[in-house]
Amino acid sequence: MQNLPTADTYQKEVKYMPWGILVSEIIDYVTKNVPENASVVDLLCGTGNLITEIQKLRPDIKFVGVDLEGEYIEYARHENPKVEFITADVLAWESEVKFDAVLCTGGLHHLPYDRQKEFIKKISNLVGKDGFAIVGDPYIDSYTNETERKVSAARLGFEYLIATIKNGAPDDVIKATSSLTDNDVFLVEFKDSLKNIEPYFKDVFSYVEKHKTWPTVESEYGDYYFILRV
Ligand SMILES: C[S@@+](CC[C@H](N)C(=O)[O-])C[C@H]1O[C@@H](n2cnc3c(N)ncnc32)[C@H](O)[C@@H]1O
């Protein structure tokens, strides 16, 4: 059962959470690196924020957005009537075509741990010739047992909340950020460590480029994205 904020609160999160840094770097990379009239799919696209922002800079791109949440897809369609938004479970959704870029931001950790490896494989199958994928998520510190996993999840949540409050977030965004700790500790969401996930990328992509966007201090936990080529 997903525990998601309303579409309105969700739209504001990117402005106040550290996550916004990662999103803006990905917008920059995609706008500068896909060819003219490229096809781009955004998996677990939420309210379509990433697509909307890239489209402002590159109106030539043809987008497809896929998400399970009806309210978010309705919001996305309203904001972007020309884009094809599909309400579907990404694990079941199939595409006959491949894409110049496959994007997935903050999505992987919404899938159960035992489906994440196959989803990364699925992403690699959607990347067309000379194309790339970008997968960005928050990661928790490595752990070796369930108690340590809960502690790692709590630590990420605590630091995230402090950073969001310091960024001047309004109360609805603070509340939504605070609920992420519950989601992570009690496995409503499935954030994992780099140690567990990075090998999945290395298994199916020949090129794996890792970027950390938050925090700037030395840490294992934090927001990371991977630029991937088959
Ligand atoms: C944290 S949001 C990320 C949204 C967006 N990519 C972004 O960066 O703003 C996670 C999204 O995953 C969607 N989601 C969760 N499980 C899904 C599934 N199995 N198939 C499709 N979407 C799913 C949720 O509805 C939610 O919109």
The ligand as a Tripos MOL2 file, in Angstrom:
@<TRIPOS>MOLECULE
LIG
   27    29     1     0     0
SMALL
NO_CHARGES

@<TRIPOS>ATOM
      1 C1          8.8190    9.2440   -5.1550 C.3       1 LIG1
      2 S1          7.7040    9.1060   -6.5020 S.3       1 LIG1
      3 C2          8.8100    9.5660   -7.8280 C.3       1 LIG1
      4 C3          8.1120   10.3070   -8.9000 C.3       1 LIG1
      5 C4          8.9730   11.0050   -9.9550 C.3       1 LIG1
      6 N1          9.7750   10.0630  -10.7000 N.3       1 LIG1
      7 C5          9.8240   12.1030   -9.3980 C.2       1 LIG1
      8 O1         11.0400   12.0170   -9.3830 O.co2     1 LIG1
      9 O2          9.2590   13.1090   -8.9550 O.co2     1 LIG1
     10 C6          7.4440    7.4090   -6.7360 C.3       1 LIG1
     11 C7          6.3440    7.1120   -7.7280 C.3       1 LIG1
     12 O3          6.3370    5.7240   -7.9930 O.3       1 LIG1
     13 C8          4.9990    5.3570   -8.2990 C.3       1 LIG1
     14 N2          4.9190    3.9000   -8.2230 N.ar      1 LIG1
     15 C9          5.1030    3.1030   -7.1460 C.ar      1 LIG1
     16 N3          5.0270    1.8010   -7.5020 N.ar      1 LIG1
     17 C10         4.8060    1.7800   -8.8520 C.ar      1 LIG1
     18 C11         4.6510    0.7370   -9.8070 C.ar      1 LIG1
     19 N4          4.7190   -0.5400   -9.4520 N.pl3     1 LIG1
     20 N5          4.4480    1.0940  -11.1000 N.ar      1 LIG1
     21 C12         4.3600    2.3860  -11.4600 C.ar      1 LIG1
     22 N6          4.5100    3.4150  -10.6030 N.ar      1 LIG1
     23 C13         4.7150    3.1220   -9.3100 C.ar      1 LIG1
     24 C14         4.1860    6.1390   -7.2820 C.3       1 LIG1
     25 O4          2.8480    6.2460   -7.6810 O.3       1 LIG1
     26 C15         4.9380    7.4670   -7.2610 C.3       1 LIG1
     27 O5          4.3780    8.3810   -8.1620 O.3       1 LIG1
@<TRIPOS>BOND
     1     1     2 1
     2     2     3 1
     3     2    10 1
     4     3     4 1
     5     4     5 1
     6     5     6 1
     7     5     7 1
     8     7     8 2
     9     7     9 1
    10    10    11 1
    11    11    12 1
    12    11    26 1
    13    12    13 1
    14    13    14 1
    15    13    24 1
    16    14    15 ar
    17    14    23 ar
    18    15    16 ar
    19    16    17 ar
    20    17    18 ar
    21    17    23 ar
    22    18    19 1
    23    18    20 ar
    24    20    21 ar
    25    21    22 ar
    26    22    23 ar
    27    24    25 1
    28    24    26 1
    29    26    27 1
@<TRIPOS>SUBSTRUCTURE
     1 LIG1         1 GROUP 0 **** ****
